[in-house]
Amino acid sequence: MLNETIKALRKSKGLSQQELAVKLNVVRQTISKWEQGLSVPDSDMLISISEILETPVSILLGETVDVTTPNDLKTIAEKLEIINLQLAKRKSAKQKIIRWSLITFCSVIVLFFMILLLLNSPYLNWNYNDPETAVLGVGFHVVEWLFIRFVPVILIGAMIGLFLIRKKK
């Protein structure tokens, strides 16, 4: 039982008998005798073997061993591929949402600018003797002034954002 366990763990770690022997400071024939069941390692050597094979001594002495097979690795690789595809889809969806949000934002800015251009600041011709009209006219003027001053910078930033997240083919 011990012999089969040592052999299975050594192979699952990808070690040859010679490599394990070098790590344990013994000759390769000693490892071969252990694996053939012709001799057994002493307790200190069992501890060293368990450290090198990264396995508890209890498993070396008889608990069942789950050996990784190529099929297990293939299954893991397939699951990782599915996860990578899902992450790529999420990233693509986020980029699409950002792209369309920026396009909508730019369109709204251009539309609002066109409306302001067509209206041609009608509040400038209002009679400002009435306090309510004066407050409303000043409010329109402030909105228009802020829009004309800051929105071009915001629009350029949005266009740069669109350029940076464009689809690369």
C-alpha positions in Angstrom: 0.0 0.0 0.0 2.7 2.5 1.0 4.7 1.5 -2.1 1.8 2.3 -4.5 1.0 5.5 -2.7 4.6 6.8 -3.0 4.7 5.9 -6.7 1.3 7.5 -7.4 2.1 10.7 -5.6 5.6 10.9 -7.2 4.0 10.5 -10.7 1.2 13.0 -9.9 3.9 15.6 -9.0 5.7 14.8 -12.2 8.9 13.6 -10.5 11.1 10.8 -11.7 12.6 8.3 -9.2 16.0 10.0 -9.7 14.5 13.5 -9.0 12.8 12.3 -5.8 16.0 10.5 -4.7 18.0 13.7 -5.1 15.5 15.7 -3.0 15.6 13.0 -0.3 19.4 12.6 -0.4 19.1 8.9 -1.2 20.1 6.8 -4.2 17.5 6.1 -6.9 17.6 2.3 -6.1 16.2 3.2 -2.6 13.1 4.8 -4.2 12.8 1.8 -6.5 12.8 -0.6 -3.5 10.2 1.5 -1.7 7.9 1.5 -4.8 8.4 -2.2 -5.3 7.6 -2.9 -1.7 11.0 -4.5 -1.0 11.7 -2.0 1.8 10.0 0.8 3.7 11.3 4.2 4.7 11.8 5.0 8.3 9.7 7.5 10.2 12.0 10.5 9.6 12.1 9.6 5.9 8.3 9.4 5.7 8.1 13.0 7.1 10.6 14.1 4.4 8.7 12.3 1.7 5.4 13.9 2.8 7.0 17.4 2.7 8.5 16.9 -0.7 5.3 15.4 -2.1 3.2 18.0 -0.2 1.0 15.2 1.3 0.2 14.4 4.9 1.9 11.3 6.3 -1.5 9.8 7.0 -2.1 9.7 3.2 1.2 8.0 2.7 0.3 5.4 5.2 -3.0 4.4 3.8 -5.7 7.1 3.2 -7.0 7.1 -0.3 -5.2 9.2 -2.9 -6.8 11.2 -5.6 -4.5 11.1 -8.5 -4.9 13.8 -11.1 -5.4 12.3 -14.5 -5.1 14.0 -17.9 -8.9 13.9 -18.1 -9.2 15.9 -15.0 -6.9 18.5 -16.4 -8.9 18.5 -19.6 -12.1 19.1 -17.6 -10.4 21.9 -15.7 -9.2 23.5 -18.9 -12.7 23.3 -20.4 -14.2 25.0 -17.3 -11.5 27.7 -17.4 -12.3 28.3 -21.1 -16.0 28.7 -20.3 -15.2 31.1 -17.6 -12.9 33.1 -19.9 -15.6 33.3 -22.5 -18.1 34.5 -19.9 -15.7 37.2 -18.7 -15.1 38.3 -22.3 -18.9 38.5 -22.9 -19.3 40.6 -19.8 -16.5 42.9 -20.8 -17.9 43.3 -24.3 -21.4 44.0 -22.9 -20.0 46.7 -20.6 -18.1 48.3 -23.4 -21.3 48.2 -25.6 -23.3 49.9 -22.8 -20.6 52.6 -22.3 -20.3 53.2 -26.1 -24.0 53.6 -26.5 -24.3 55.8 -23.4 -21.6 58.1 -24.8 -23.2 58.2 -28.2 -26.6 59.1 -26.6 -24.9 61.7 -24.5 -23.2 63.3 -27.5 -26.4 63.3 -29.4 -28.3 65.0 -26.6 -25.6 67.7 -26.3 -25.7 68.3 -30.1 -29.5 68.4 -30.1 -29.6 70.8 -27.1 -27.0 73.0 -28.9 -29.1 73.1 -32.0 -32.2 74.1 -30.0 -30.3 76.9 -28.4 -29.0 78.0 -31.8 -32.5 78.0 -33.3 -34.0 79.9 -30.4 -31.4 82.6 -30.8 -31.6 83.7 -27.1 -35.2 85.1 -27.1 -34.9 86.1 -23.5 -32.6 89.0 -24.5 -35.6 90.8 -25.9 -37.8 90.4 -22.8 -38.9 93.3 -20.6 -36.7 93.0 -17.4 -38.8 95.6 -15.5 -40.8 92.7 -14.0 -38.8 91.0 -11.3 -40.1 87.5 -12.1 -39.2 87.9 -15.8 -35.8 89.3 -14.8 -35.1 86.2 -12.7 -36.3 83.8 -15.4 -34.2 85.7 -18.1 -31.1 85.6 -15.9 -31.6 81.9 -15.3 -31.9 81.2 -19.0 -28.8 83.3 -19.6 -26.8 81.4 -17.0 -27.8 78.0 -18.4 -26.9 79.1 -21.9 -23.7 80.7 -20.8 -22.6 77.6 -18.8 -23.7 75.3 -21.6 -21.7 77.2 -24.3 -18.6 77.4 -22.0 -18.4 73.8 -20.6 -20.2 71.5 -22.9 -17.7 71.6 -25.8 -15.0 70.3 -23.3 -17.4 67.6 -22.2 -18.3 66.7 -25.8 -14.7 66.4 -26.7 -14.1 64.2 -23.7 -17.0 62.0 -24.7 -15.7 61.7 -28.2 -12.2 60.7 -26.9 -14.0 58.1 -24.7 -15.7 56.8 -27.8 -12.4 56.6 -29.7 -10.7 54.8 -26.8 -13.4 52.1 -26.5 -14.1 51.6 -30.2 -14.3 48.0 -31.5 -10.9 46.8 -32.6 -11.2 44.4 -35.6 
